[in-house]
Amino acid sequence: MKHLKYIVLLAISVVTVACGSLKGNQKQPQTVELICSAYPENRYTDLSRGLYLNVTCNVDNSNIYDISELPALTREFVNYPKSRLMCTFTPTLKEFITESMSTYIRSMGITIGRDRDNDYTFNICVREYKIVLEKSSARAVVIMEYTLRNNDNEIILRQNSRGRYTVDKNVMGQGHLVADALDKAYSKALADIDWNSIAGYLQVHRRADQEAQRKVQGDGDTALEHTVIRWYIASTPAGADVSWRVISSTPDVKNTNSTYVGTTPYETTESFDIRGLKFENSGNVQIEVTCEKAGYLPQKKRFNLRQAIEQKEISAKFNLVKDE
C-alpha cells in the first residue's frame, strides 16, 4: 500500500507538470495597435465652414485579420500553427477612424466641430478594413464611403475612397508588419478622398464663376449671395413705381410675382437671394423690371441675369408715354 501511494502521487505530479507546461506554451493573441502615419500638408485656409464628423463602421475588429482563404490554398498552410495568426486590434475601429481622421482633417486646415449650426456634416462609413492572407502575399484593403451634407441635410457630395497595399506573406504572425500594411492602405484611402471638392463647398468664393454649380439656398454661403448688384432705374417723368419679378426658363429657378421696390429715381445696392440660382443656369433667368405711373402707359424691360452678375449692375431709363 505504501508503494502504491507513492506511485499515485508521482503520477499526479507528472500530470500536473504536463498540464502546466501545455498551458504555459499556449500563445496568446498578439495585440496590434492600429496606426495612421499619414500627415497631409496644410493647404486649406480661411474656409467659411468646418466639418462635423460622423463615423460608422460595417467592420468589426474581429474581422480585420482575414485568414479564411488559407486552408484552400496549398499544403504549405495545412499545418501552419494557427496561434501565429491570432491577433487582436486596438482601439475599436470606429474610435481609431474618428480620431485619426479628425487629426488628418485638421492638418489640412479644416476645422472639426467648431460650429455645429454652421458646419457641414461629413459622414464616413467604413465598408472594408482588413488584411487578407493569400498564397504568396498579403493584401491590405480599405474602402470607405463618404457623403457631405449641407445645413438642409441634403447630400451634396457622395463618393467612395479606396486604398490597397500588397506585402509579402511573411507578414503572417508579425503584428508590426500587419499594422504597417493596414496603415499604408488606410493612408491611400485618406488621400483618395476628394478634399478639394469638399473644401470648395466649405468656402464662399469671391466670384460666382468660381463655383458655377453651387445653388442659392438662402444660407448666405454662396458667392452669388455675396455678389452686390447696383440698381439704378430712372424715368421721365420721375416718380414712377418700380417693381420687378423673376422669369425663368430653367426648372431650378421658379418664376415669381412682381414685387414693388420703390419709385424713380430708384437706386440701391443689393445681393441676390433667388433660390435655386447658380452661375451655370443664370443665363436662363431674367429679371423683368416694370415702371408705372398714373396717366402713363406701363413699360417693361428684361435683363439677363448672367449679364447682370458679370456687370454687377441693372440699370435702365424709361421714357414714359402718356395714356391718351
Secondary structure, 3 states (H helix, E strand, C coil): CHHHHHHHHHHHHHHHHHHHHHHHHCCCCEEEECCCCCCCCCCCCCCCCCEEEEEEECCCHHHCEECCCCCCCCHHHCCCCHHHHCEEEECCHHHHHHHHHHHHHHHCCCCECCCCCCCEEEEEEEEEEEEEECCCEEEEEEEEEEEEECCCCCEEEEEEEEEEEEEEHHHCCCHHHHHHHHHHHHHHHHHCCCHHHHHHHHCCCCCHHHHCCCCCCCCCCCCHHHCEEEEEEEEECCCCEEEEEEEECCCCCCCCCCEEEEECCEEEEEECCCCCCCCCCHHHEEEEEEEECCCECCEEEEEEHHHHHHHCEEEEEEECCECC
